[in-house]
């Protein structure tokens, strides 16, 4: 496995390759959810490049950029064992040579301004800006993302379509622990007590999905009931919303449950968790 820590090394490496290429963008601190993306990439492409870059543009001023876990050596060992061909791990100056304040940014309006975009203003502009750079540098045929960040996946898919990039943005199912908690690098921030409570997030998603199937379309009442239930368990809820899966707009009429997605973002202590449940899919993937 090649480790490429600057753009000239990456460019030299790419000149030697001609196969179908997959990119798996990450911020490191890898877990089994990331490795499931690598495994899918290996099945769909001849060459797999994983990027590791903790992107400062997608963190707000009071968020966890400074303390975000950085486990580069362990990540590289796991990726080598998984059969990755190359790791691209640039520094901040490589991707933002003019500095962060002067860096060109990419905005996907409306879709990037709702849900997490409301709670974390500027976050998705940071995501799209770095992912576009990575796509232009690595030049993959496909790029793979987990659907735990469902809104992010839709935004990146629209960005690629709008900019006519010949790249498929592939979303893969959520990977969960045995108790249902969605895998996340931030789960390690949870105290033992918080970790015991955290799976309740998915349980409430499942319960709401069942109610959608059986009780109809009073979406606002279902959202409010779920938010109240989570608050009683100790969550501080940013949102619990039922949206159209295709565009994340609020349903303006009775929709088939299969056309809907339930999304939640909530904090336990200082740790922000996100999750979702789409249509009839339970996302009961376990690793």
C-alpha positions as a Markdown table, in Angstrom:
| # | Residue | x | y | z |
|---|---|---|---|---|
| 1 | Unk | 0.0 | 0.0 | 0.0 |
| 2 | Unk | 1.3 | 3.4 | -1.0 |
| 3 | Unk | 1.1 | 6.3 | 1.4 |
| 4 | Unk | 0.9 | 9.6 | -0.4 |
| 5 | Unk | 1.2 | 12.7 | 1.8 |
| 6 | Unk | 1.3 | 15.4 | -0.8 |
| 7 | Unk | -0.1 | 16.2 | -4.2 |
| 8 | Unk | 3.0 | 15.6 | -6.3 |
| 9 | Unk | 3.3 | 12.1 | -4.9 |
| 10 | Unk | -0.4 | 11.5 | -5.7 |
| 11 | Unk | 0.0 | 12.7 | -9.2 |
| 12 | Unk | 3.0 | 10.5 | -9.8 |
| 13 | Unk | 1.2 | 7.5 | -8.5 |
| 14 | Unk | -1.9 | 8.2 | -10.6 |
| 15 | Unk | 0.2 | 8.4 | -13.8 |
| 16 | Unk | 1.1 | 4.7 | -13.3 |
| 17 | Unk | -2.5 | 3.6 | -12.9 |
| 18 | Unk | -5.2 | 3.1 | -15.5 |
| 19 | Unk | -7.8 | 0.9 | -13.8 |
| 20 | Unk | -11.3 | 1.7 | -12.6 |
| 21 | Unk | -10.6 | 3.8 | -9.5 |
| 22 | Unk | -12.7 | 4.2 | -6.3 |
| 23 | Unk | -12.2 | 6.9 | -3.7 |
| 24 | Unk | -13.3 | 6.5 | 0.0 |
| 25 | Unk | -12.9 | 10.0 | 1.6 |
| 26 | Unk | -12.5 | 9.9 | 5.4 |
| 27 | Unk | -11.2 | 12.0 | 8.3 |
| 28 | Unk | -9.4 | 9.0 | 9.8 |
| 29 | Unk | -10.1 | 7.4 | 13.2 |
| 30 | Unk | -11.5 | 4.5 | 11.2 |
| 31 | Unk | -14.0 | 2.0 | 12.4 |
| 32 | Unk | -15.9 | -0.9 | 10.8 |
| 33 | Unk | -18.2 | 1.5 | 9.0 |
| 34 | Unk | -15.3 | 2.9 | 7.0 |
| 35 | Unk | -14.0 | -0.5 | 6.3 |
| 36 | Unk | -17.3 | -1.6 | 4.9 |
| 37 | Unk | -16.9 | 1.2 | 2.4 |
| 38 | Unk | -13.5 | -0.1 | 1.5 |
| 39 | Unk | -14.8 | -3.6 | 1.0 |
| 40 | Unk | -17.6 | -2.3 | -1.3 |
| 41 | Unk | -15.1 | -0.2 | -3.2 |
| 42 | Unk | -12.9 | -3.3 | -3.8 |
| 43 | Unk | -15.9 | -5.1 | -5.2 |
| 44 | Unk | -16.8 | -2.3 | -7.6 |
| 45 | Unk | -13.4 | -1.0 | -8.7 |
| 46 | Unk | -9.9 | -2.3 | -9.6 |
| 47 | Unk | -8.1 | 0.3 | -7.5 |
| 48 | Unk | -9.0 | 1.8 | -4.1 |
| 49 | Unk | -7.7 | 5.1 | -2.8 |
| 50 | Unk | -8.7 | 6.2 | 0.7 |
| 51 | Unk | -8.1 | 9.8 | 1.7 |
| 52 | Unk | -7.4 | 10.8 | 5.3 |
| 53 | Unk | -7.8 | 14.5 | 6.0 |
| 54 | Unk | -9.4 | 16.2 | 9.0 |
| 55 | Unk | -11.0 | 19.1 | 7.2 |
| 56 | Unk | -11.0 | 22.4 | 9.2 |
| 57 | Unk | -13.5 | 24.0 | 6.9 |
| 58 | Unk | -16.4 | 21.8 | 8.0 |
| 59 | Unk | -15.9 | 22.4 | 11.7 |
| 60 | Unk | -17.6 | 25.4 | 13.4 |
| 61 | Unk | -15.8 | 27.7 | 15.9 |
| 62 | Unk | -17.0 | 25.8 | 19.0 |
| 63 | Unk | -16.7 | 22.3 | 17.5 |
| 64 | Unk | -14.2 | 19.5 | 18.0 |
| 65 | Unk | -11.6 | 20.1 | 15.3 |
| 66 | Unk | -8.7 | 20.4 | 17.7 |
| 67 | Unk | -9.5 | 17.3 | 19.6 |
| 68 | Unk | -10.9 | 15.2 | 16.8 |
| 69 | Unk | -9.2 | 11.8 | 17.1 |
| 70 | Unk | -6.2 | 11.3 | 14.9 |
| 71 | Unk | -5.0 | 7.7 | 14.6 |
| 72 | Unk | -3.0 | 7.7 | 11.4 |
| 73 | Unk | -0.7 | 4.8 | 12.0 |
| 74 | Unk | -3.6 | 2.5 | 13.2 |
| 75 | Unk | -5.7 | 3.7 | 10.3 |
| 76 | Unk | -3.0 | 2.8 | 7.8 |
| 77 | Unk | -2.5 | -0.6 | 9.3 |
| 78 | Unk | -6.2 | -1.4 | 9.0 |
| 79 | Unk | -6.3 | -0.1 | 5.5 |
| 80 | Unk | -3.3 | -2.1 | 4.4 |
| 81 | Unk | -4.9 | -5.3 | 5.9 |
| 82 | Unk | -8.1 | -4.4 | 4.1 |
| 83 | Unk | -6.3 | -4.4 | 0.7 |
| 84 | Unk | -6.3 | -0.7 | 0.0 |
| 85 | Unk | -4.0 | 0.4 | -2.8 |
| 86 | Unk | -3.1 | 3.9 | -1.7 |
| 87 | Unk | -3.8 | 6.3 | 1.1 |
| 88 | Unk | -3.8 | 10.0 | 0.3 |
| 89 | Unk | -3.1 | 12.0 | 3.4 |
| 90 | Unk | -2.4 | 15.7 | 2.5 |
| 91 | Unk | -1.8 | 18.5 | 5.0 |
| 92 | Unk | -4.0 | 21.5 | 5.2 |
| 93 | Unk | -1.7 | 23.7 | 3.1 |
| 94 | Unk | -1.8 | 21.2 | 0.3 |
| 95 | Unk | -5.5 | 21.5 | -0.1 |
| 96 | Unk | -5.8 | 25.2 | 0.9 |
| 97 | Unk | -2.6 | 26.8 | -0.4 |
| 98 | Unk | -4.0 | 30.3 | -0.1 |
| 99 | Unk | -5.2 | 29.7 | 3.4 |
| 100 | Unk | -8.6 | 28.8 | 4.7 |
| 101 | Unk | -10.1 | 32.3 | 4.6 |
| 102 | Unk | -9.3 | 32.7 | 0.9 |
| 103 | Unk | -10.1 | 29.2 | -0.2 |
| 104 | Unk | -12.6 | 28.7 | -3.0 |
| 105 | Unk | -15.8 | 27.3 | -1.6 |
| 106 | Unk | -18.6 | 25.3 | -3.1 |
| 107 | Unk | -22.2 | 25.8 | -2.0 |
| 108 | Unk | -25.2 | 23.6 | -2.7 |
| 109 | Unk | -28.0 | 26.0 | -1.6 |
| 110 | Unk | -31.3 | 24.9 | 0.0 |
| 111 | Unk | -30.4 | 21.3 | 0.4 |
| 112 | Unk | -27.3 | 22.4 | 2.4 |
| 113 | Unk | -29.3 | 24.9 | 4.5 |
| 114 | Unk | -31.8 | 22.6 | 6.2 |
| 115 | Unk | -31.5 | 20.1 | 9.0 |
| 116 | Unk | -27.8 | 19.9 | 9.9 |
| 117 | Unk | -27.2 | 22.9 | 7.7 |
| 118 | Unk | -29.4 | 25.0 | 10.0 |
| 119 | Unk | -27.7 | 23.7 | 13.2 |
| 120 | Unk | -24.2 | 23.8 | 11.8 |
| 121 | Unk | -24.1 | 26.8 | 9.4 |
| 122 | Unk | -21.2 | 26.5 | 6.9 |
| 123 | Unk | -20.6 | 22.8 | 7.6 |
| 124 | Unk | -21.8 | 21.5 | 4.2 |
| 125 | Unk | -19.9 | 24.2 | 2.4 |
| 126 | Unk | -16.8 | 22.9 | 4.1 |
| 127 | Unk | -17.7 | 19.3 | 3.1 |
| 128 | Unk | -18.4 | 20.1 | -0.6 |
| 129 | Unk | -15.3 | 22.3 | -0.8 |
| 130 | Unk | -12.9 | 19.6 | 0.3 |
| 131 | Unk | -14.7 | 16.7 | -1.4 |
| 132 | Unk | -14.5 | 18.5 | -4.8 |
| 133 | Unk | -10.8 | 19.1 | -4.3 |
| 134 | Unk | -10.3 | 15.4 | -3.5 |
| 135 | Unk | -12.4 | 14.3 | -6.5 |
| 136 | Unk | -10.4 | 16.6 | -8.8 |
| 137 | Unk | -7.1 | 15.3 | -7.4 |
| 138 | Unk | -7.8 | 11.6 | -7.3 |
| 139 | Unk | -10.0 | 11.5 | -10.4 |
| 140 | Unk | -12.0 | 8.4 | -9.3 |
| 141 | Unk | -14.7 | 6.7 | -11.3 |
| 142 | Unk | -16.7 | 6.2 | -8.1 |
| 143 | Unk | -16.7 | 7.6 | -4.6 |
| 144 | Unk | -18.3 | 5.9 | -1.7 |
| 145 | Unk | -20.0 | 7.4 | 1.4 |
| 146 | Unk | -22.0 | 6.0 | 4.3 |
| 147 | Unk | -25.7 | 6.9 | 4.5 |
| 148 | Unk | -25.6 | 7.7 | 8.2 |
| 149 | Unk | -24.7 | 11.2 | 6.8 |
| 150 | Unk | -27.7 | 11.0 | 4.4 |
| 151 | Unk | -28.0 | 14.7 | 3.9 |
| 152 | Unk | -24.3 | 14.9 | 3.0 |
| 153 | Unk | -24.7 | 12.1 | 0.5 |
| 154 | Unk | -27.5 | 13.9 | -1.3 |
| 155 | Unk | -25.6 | 17.2 | -1.3 |
| 156 | Unk | -22.5 | 15.6 | -2.8 |
| 157 | Unk | -24.5 | 13.7 | -5.4 |
| 158 | Unk | -26.2 | 17.0 | -6.4 |
| 159 | Unk | -22.8 | 18.8 | -6.5 |
| 160 | Unk | -21.3 | 16.2 | -8.9 |
| 161 | Unk | -24.4 | 16.3 | -11.1 |
| 162 | Unk | -24.5 | 20.1 | -11.2 |
| 163 | Unk | -20.8 | 20.3 | -12.1 |
| 164 | Unk | -21.0 | 17.5 | -14.7 |
| 165 | Unk | -18.3 | 15.4 | -13.1 |
| 166 | Unk | -18.2 | 11.9 | -14.5 |
| 167 | Unk | -18.2 | 10.3 | -11.1 |
| 168 | Unk | -20.8 | 8.0 | -9.4 |
| 169 | Unk | -21.5 | 9.0 | -5.8 |
| 170 | Unk | -22.5 | 5.8 | -4.1 |
| 171 | Unk | -24.2 | 5.7 | -0.7 |
| 172 | Unk | -24.0 | 2.5 | 1.4 |
| 173 | Unk | -26.1 | 1.3 | 4.4 |
| 174 | Unk | -25.4 | 2.3 | 7.9 |
| 175 | Unk | -23.2 | 0.0 | 9.9 |
| 176 | Unk | -24.4 | -0.5 | 13.5 |
| 177 | Unk | -23.2 | -2.0 | 16.7 |
| 178 | Unk | -25.1 | -5.0 | 18.0 |
| 179 | Unk | -27.4 | -2.7 | 20.1 |
| 180 | Unk | -28.3 | -0.6 | 17.1 |
| 181 | Unk | -26.1 | 2.5 | 17.6 |
| 182 | Unk | -24.8 | 3.7 | 14.3 |
| 183 | Unk | -21.0 | 3.5 | 14.0 |
| 184 | Unk | -19.3 | 6.9 | 14.4 |
| 185 | Unk | -15.9 | 8.2 | 15.2 |
| 186 | Unk | -17.5 | 10.4 | 17.8 |
| 187 | Unk | -19.0 | 7.5 | 19.8 |
| 188 | Unk | -15.8 | 7.2 | 21.8 |
| 189 | Unk | -16.6 | 10.6 | 23.3 |
| 190 | Unk | -19.6 | 9.1 | 25.1 |
| 191 | Unk | -19.3 | 8.2 | 28.8 |
| 192 | Unk | -20.3 | 4.7 | 29.8 |
| 193 | Unk | -23.7 | 6.0 | 31.0 |
| 194 | Unk | -24.2 | 7.9 | 27.8 |
| 195 | Unk | -23.2 | 4.9 | 25.7 |
| 196 | Unk | -25.9 | 2.8 | 27.4 |
| 197 | Unk | -28.5 | 5.5 | 26.5 |
| 198 | Unk | -27.3 | 6.1 | 23.0 |
| 199 | Unk | -29.0 | 3.1 | 21.3 |
| 200 | Unk | -32.4 | 4.6 | 22.2 |
| 201 | Unk | -31.9 | 6.9 | 19.3 |
| 202 | Unk | -32.3 | 4.1 | 16.9 |
| 203 | Unk | -35.1 | 2.5 | 18.9 |
| 204 | Unk | -37.2 | 5.7 | 18.6 |
| 205 | Unk | -36.5 | 5.8 | 14.8 |
| 206 | Unk | -37.7 | 2.2 | 14.5 |
| 207 | Unk | -40.8 | 3.0 | 16.6 |
| 208 | Unk | -41.6 | 6.0 | 14.5 |
| 209 | Unk | -41.2 | 4.1 | 11.3 |
| 210 | Unk | -43.7 | 1.5 | 12.5 |
| 211 | Unk | -46.1 | 4.2 | 13.4 |
| 212 | Unk | -45.8 | 5.6 | 9.9 |
| 213 | Unk | -46.8 | 2.2 | 8.6 |
| 214 | Unk | -49.8 | 1.8 | 10.8 |
| 215 | Unk | -51.1 | 5.2 | 11.9 |
| 216 | Unk | -50.9 | 7.3 | 8.8 |
| 217 | Unk | -49.5 | 10.7 | 8.1 |
| 218 | Unk | -49.8 | 13.1 | 11.1 |
| 219 | Unk | -46.1 | 13.7 | 10.6 |
| 220 | Unk | -45.8 | 16.6 | 13.0 |
| 221 | Unk | -47.4 | 14.7 | 15.8 |
| 222 | Unk | -45.0 | 11.8 | 15.3 |
| 223 | Unk | -42.0 | 14.1 | 15.2 |
| 224 | Unk | -43.1 | 15.8 | 18.4 |
| 225 | Unk | -43.8 | 12.6 | 20.2 |
| 226 | Unk | -40.4 | 11.2 | 19.3 |
| 227 | Unk | -38.6 | 14.4 | 20.3 |
| 228 | Unk | -40.3 | 14.3 | 23.7 |
| 229 | Unk | -39.4 | 10.7 | 24.2 |
| 230 | Unk | -35.8 | 11.3 | 23.4 |
| 231 | Unk | -35.7 | 14.3 | 25.7 |
| 232 | Unk | -37.0 | 12.2 | 28.5 |
| 233 | Unk | -34.0 | 9.9 | 28.0 |
| 234 | Unk | -31.6 | 12.7 | 28.3 |
| 235 | Unk | -31.0 | 13.7 | 24.7 |
| 236 | Unk | -31.0 | 17.4 | 23.6 |
| 237 | Unk | -32.7 | 17.1 | 20.2 |
| 238 | Unk | -31.6 | 19.3 | 17.4 |
| 239 | Unk | -34.2 | 17.9 | 15.1 |
| 240 | Unk | -36.3 | 14.8 | 14.5 |
| 241 | Unk | -37.9 | 15.2 | 11.1 |
| 242 | Unk | -39.8 | 13.1 | 8.6 |
| 243 | Unk | -38.8 | 14.1 | 5.1 |
| 244 | Unk | -39.1 | 13.0 | 1.5 |
| 245 | Unk | -36.1 | 10.8 | 0.8 |
| 246 | Unk | -35.5 | 12.1 | -2.7 |
| 247 | Unk | -34.9 | 15.7 | -1.8 |
| 248 | Unk | -35.4 | 16.1 | 2.0 |
| 249 | Unk | -38.3 | 18.5 | 1.6 |
| 250 | Unk | -41.2 | 18.2 | 4.0 |
| 251 | Unk | -44.0 | 16.0 | 2.6 |
| 252 | Unk | -46.8 | 18.2 | 1.4 |
| 253 | Unk | -49.3 | 15.3 | 1.1 |
| 254 | Unk | -49.7 | 11.8 | 2.3 |
| 255 | Unk | -46.6 | 9.9 | 1.1 |
| 256 | Unk | -45.9 | 6.2 | 1.0 |
| 257 | Unk | -43.6 | 5.3 | 3.9 |
| 258 | Unk | -41.2 | 3.9 | 1.4 |
| 259 | Unk | -40.8 | 7.4 | -0.1 |
| 260 | Unk | -39.9 | 8.9 | 3.3 |
| 261 | Unk | -36.8 | 9.1 | 5.5 |
| 262 | Unk | -36.8 | 9.9 | 9.3 |
| 263 | Unk | -33.7 | 11.8 | 10.3 |
| 264 | Unk | -32.5 | 12.7 | 13.8 |
| 265 | Unk | -29.7 | 14.7 | 15.3 |
| 266 | Unk | -29.3 | 14.9 | 19.1 |
| 267 | Unk | -26.7 | 15.5 | 21.7 |
| 268 | Unk | -25.8 | 13.4 | 24.7 |
| 269 | Unk | -23.7 | 15.6 | 26.8 |
| 270 | Unk | -21.3 | 17.2 | 24.4 |
| 271 | Unk | -21.5 | 14.4 | 21.8 |
| 272 | Unk | -23.7 | 15.0 | 18.8 |
| 273 | Unk | -25.2 | 11.9 | 17.2 |
| 274 | Unk | -27.0 | 11.6 | 13.9 |
| 275 | Unk | -29.0 | 8.7 | 12.5 |
| 276 | Unk | -31.8 | 8.0 | 10.1 |
| 277 | Unk | -34.3 | 5.3 | 9.0 |
| 278 | Unk | -35.5 | 5.1 | 5.4 |
| 279 | Unk | -38.7 | 3.6 | 4.3 |
| 280 | Unk | -39.0 | -0.1 | 4.9 |
| 281 | Unk | -35.2 | -0.5 | 5.3 |
| 282 | Unk | -34.2 | -1.2 | 8.9 |
| 283 | Unk | -30.4 | -0.7 | 8.2 |
| 284 | Unk | -29.8 | -3.7 | 10.4 |
| 285 | Unk | -26.2 | -4.1 | 9.3 |
| 286 | Unk | -24.0 | -5.4 | 12.0 |
| 287 | Unk | -20.2 | -5.5 | 12.1 |
